[in-house]
């Protein structure tokens, strides 16, 4: 007697059983994806309101920066900032951890190796010493004898993301901390979070102490002293403005807006010989994608995929610097509107009738004649 066999299952019944299984897998993946983006997000974002058009937008767009002379091309790796000592020697800090200098005879020297890739603002003191901000190590003094850490903590907390600085004639050093939450390589998360994690600090060499002058700044960036050293200007990159902090007079220790509604995020700021200020401007939004800054859901999504942050801040698409008078009025603007020669310009220093431009996206320092412009 031949044993009977059950008929094989039909394709239709197999597909019916597969549908709920596949649906469950898809739903589980979506749930995990949602939890990862929203509930385990690295940011707790606020909305960032982009400023309205300012008077700077009325200044004609130019391509002046495209005509720069390229200094040190090929030997400078992302020179963020520039300073000149009293002997006319130009210094810059590069992404490969070097302090490099351009001697008056036109030759470049690898002067001091700090190491790492976190060197940012650089300045000189009355004693002709070089002081540099290291986003990891803090405030550093660099001399022929070596490197000394001046400040690595404030009020018992480690200084995270030291950014830009300026030295006063009395030896005090004023410097910014861009963010106390995110480090240099995660600065884009600070942009997405849009909360005030920045500080303005003062280092007093006579006491070897560091104190907080201003707290709760929106990505504290460039720092400059006025010509008479009666006030400081500190840039708040994500607010598109700079603040004035009074050091002397009846308004001492008070703060007011110096300039606002800039045509981009202000980066480093430098005092010009005539008492005005040069400010490097960053492009922090893309035309048509401004909603990125006003949508918390979009911010969470970008935070989960950091490479997409370029949508929120297309820094490599153009270069711009503005000249702001001591009364806070924008009087000149230079650009490379499509980033053809320079983009992501981070500093502008006026010296001997030229503007020296630092950038995190070039292998040279741009030198722009001012008398011809």
Buried (B, 14 or more C-beta within 10 A) or exposed (E): EEEEEEEEEEEEEEEEEEEEEEEEEEEEEEEEEEEEBEEEBBBEBBEBEEBEEBEBEEBEEBEBBBBBEBBBEEBBBBBBBBBBBEEEBBBBBBBBBBBBBBEEEEEBEEBBEBEBBBBBBBBBBEEEBBBBBBBBBBBBBBEEEEBEEBBBEBEEEEBBBBBBBBBBEEBBBBBBBBBBBBBBEBBBBBBBBBBBBBBBBBBBBEEEEBEEBBBEBBBBBBBBBBEEBBBBBBBBBBBBBBBBBBBEEEBEEEBEEBBBBBBBBBBBBBBBEEEBBBBBBBBBBBEEEBEBBEBBEBBBBBBBEBEBBBBBBBBBBBBBBBBBBBEBEBEBBBBBBEBEBBBBBBBBBBBEEBBBBBBBBBBBBBBBBBEEE
